[in-house]
Amino acid sequence: MNIHPTAIVDPAAELDSSVILGPYTIIEKGVRIGQDTTIKPHSVVSGPTSIGSGNVIGPFATVGAPPQDLKYKGEDTELNIGDNNQIREYVSIHRGTVTDRGVTTIGSDNLLMGYVHIAHDCIVGNSAILANAVTLAGHVEIEDHAIIGGLVAVHQFSRIGAYSYIGGLSGISKDVPPFVIVSGIRKQMRVSGINKVGLRRHGFDKDTLKKLDKAYRIIFMTPDLLLQDALQQAADEISDCEPVNQLINFFRNSKQGVIRTLESSD
């Protein structure tokens, strides 16, 4: 085990023999770290926290700290992190609360750039990218392959759909649909189209993109239709495309309301 002499490891922590700990790292009680994970200098990992294999946690990160919630009374809530994540410098990730799931969850293959904050009870899926200083309030859910630009703030309980792209400096207070590009601040949030470049990069074929584009035009570009009618029309006309079904169900399952306003052409 490659542990720097200045690192402090609680005897009750469980570390794989391949874990690397840099200078002045602190690993507290209740922490479990899998194989080939590296933790850079001055980072603090608090428990109960489970970290999988192949992760790199950058300098001065704070992982598994208690939630910033006044209702929190010291309960043993958790943070679970998957495999092969890049968690860069000064990132902070907090454990869950008993008023919700009791656990914050980070999947695998994510990139969390510098100064990202992930609050209590959030769920981050797989292969998401959160750029510098993205801030997630409590109970936020980020689906797979979402990309969030720098300095974006996401309101509590919001959902960010799979393969969506959020422009930098945005303020999110509603759910962001999957497969689309959005930007803006709260009531000025606007949808500017299907994330075609990102979808092509992830192997979506031309037929699927064509069907998603058709669904987009029905759902977002028919202001004379009530949302429920637009969703039903899309479901009726494009019934054989799983991503379209995913888009429709995202709207139907929303509790916060979903961003639907189009970007102005001015």
Buried (B, 14 or more C-beta within 10 A) or exposed (E): EEBEEEBEBBEEBBBBEBBBBBEBBBBBEBBBBBEBBBBBBBBBBBBBBBBBBBBBBBBBBBBBBBBBBEEBEEBEBBBBBBBBBBBBBBBBBBBBBBBBBBBBBBBBBBBBBBBBBBBBBBBBBBBBBBBBBBBBBBBBBBBBBBBBBBBBBBBBBBBBBBBBBBBBBBBBBBBBBBBBBBBBEEEEBBBBBBBBEBBEEEEBEEEBBEBBBBBBEBBBEBEEBEBEEBBBBBBEEBEEBEBBBBBBEBBEEBEBEBBBBEBEEE
